[in-house]
Amino acid sequence: MSSNVVFKLFFLLGVLLIVGCRAAVPVYNVSSAPVTTNKPASIDEIEKAIIRAGVGLGWQMVSRGKGKVEGTLVLREHRAVVDIDYDAKNFNIKYKDSTKLDYDGEKIHPNYNSWVQNLDRAIRAQLTAM
């Protein structure tokens, strides 16, 4: 093999390693995000908006009583679980559990943060549309 071909193979291998091995990042939580609606909304309406937002993104959303929803997202062999606490003024999204996302107590695979950020945006959009 020519040195040019060997170089290209090593370069490609390096790119694949960099793309495939994304470093863990601090867990993203949403704290005290404002509940912004176009009209006054009841706690039940806020809960329905939160559930709609999650379901629209493929999350399994389960009410855990007034002011609390649990969301679970399963993608292939990965699973992320969050607690969403809310009242008439604010909502929070907090890490609860995960499978195959390399959670070490502080850091997690960056895909988890993307999923939670998407959920946050979807909740805000559902609340604003009320």
C-alpha positions in Angstrom: 0.0 0.0 0.0 1.2 3.5 -0.7 1.8 5.9 2.1 -1.0 8.0 0.8 -3.6 5.2 1.2 -2.2 4.4 4.7 -2.5 8.0 5.7 -6.1 8.2 4.4 -7.0 5.0 6.3 -5.5 6.4 9.6 -7.2 9.7 9.0 -10.6 8.0 8.5 -10.1 5.9 11.6 -9.3 9.0 13.6 -12.4 10.8 12.4 -14.6 7.7 13.2 -13.1 7.5 16.7 -13.8 11.2 17.4 -17.3 11.1 16.1 -18.2 7.8 17.8 -16.7 8.7 21.2 -18.4 11.8 22.4 -17.2 12.8 25.9 -19.7 12.9 28.8 -21.0 16.3 29.7 -22.7 17.7 32.9 -26.3 16.7 33.2 -28.7 19.4 31.9 -31.6 20.2 34.2 -34.2 23.0 33.7 -34.8 25.0 36.9 -37.6 27.5 37.5 -38.5 28.0 33.8 -41.4 30.4 33.6 -44.9 29.1 32.7 -45.8 31.6 30.0 -49.3 31.4 28.6 -51.5 33.7 26.5 -54.3 33.4 29.1 -54.5 32.3 32.7 -54.2 28.5 32.8 -55.2 26.0 35.5 -52.8 23.4 36.8 -54.7 20.8 34.9 -54.2 22.7 31.6 -50.5 23.2 32.3 -50.2 19.4 33.0 -51.9 18.6 29.7 -49.6 21.0 27.8 -46.5 19.3 29.4 -47.8 15.9 28.5 -48.7 16.9 24.9 -45.2 18.4 24.5 -43.5 15.2 25.6 -45.7 12.8 23.7 -45.2 14.8 20.6 -41.4 14.1 20.9 -41.9 10.4 21.6 -41.6 10.6 25.4 -43.9 8.4 27.5 -45.5 10.9 30.0 -47.2 9.8 33.2 -48.9 12.1 35.7 -47.6 11.4 39.2 -50.2 13.7 40.9 -50.8 17.4 41.0 -47.7 19.3 40.0 -45.6 16.3 38.8 -45.2 14.4 35.5 -42.6 11.6 34.9 -41.2 11.4 31.3 -39.4 8.4 29.8 -37.7 8.4 26.4 -36.6 5.1 25.0 -34.4 5.2 21.9 -32.9 1.8 20.8 -31.2 0.5 23.9 -31.0 3.9 25.6 -33.5 5.1 28.2 -33.8 8.5 29.9 -36.2 9.3 32.7 -37.0 12.8 34.0 -39.2 14.3 36.7 -41.1 17.4 35.7 -42.4 19.5 38.6 -44.6 22.4 37.9 -47.0 25.0 39.3 -48.8 28.0 37.9 -45.6 30.0 37.7 -42.6 27.7 36.9 -41.6 24.2 35.8 -38.5 22.1 36.3 -37.1 19.2 34.4 -34.7 17.0 36.5 -32.7 13.9 35.7 -34.2 10.8 37.4 -32.6 7.8 35.8 -31.1 6.4 32.6 -29.9 3.3 30.9 -26.8 3.1 28.6 -26.2 6.8 28.7 -22.9 6.5 30.8 -24.3 8.5 33.7 -21.7 8.7 36.5 -23.5 10.8 39.1 -22.6 14.1 37.4 -22.0 13.6 33.7 -23.9 11.9 31.0 -23.8 11.2 27.2 -24.5 14.5 25.4 -27.5 13.1 23.6 -29.4 13.1 26.9 -29.0 16.9 27.2 -30.2 17.3 23.6 -33.3 15.3 24.4 -34.1 17.4 27.5 -33.4 20.7 25.7 -35.9 19.6 23.0 -38.4 18.7 25.7 -37.9 22.1 27.3 -38.5 23.9 24.0 -41.6 21.8 23.3 -43.1 22.5 26.7 -42.5 26.2 26.3 -44.2 26.1 22.9 -47.2 24.2 24.2 -47.6 26.6 27.1 -47.3 29.7 24.9 -49.9 28.3 22.5 -52.5 28.1 25.3 
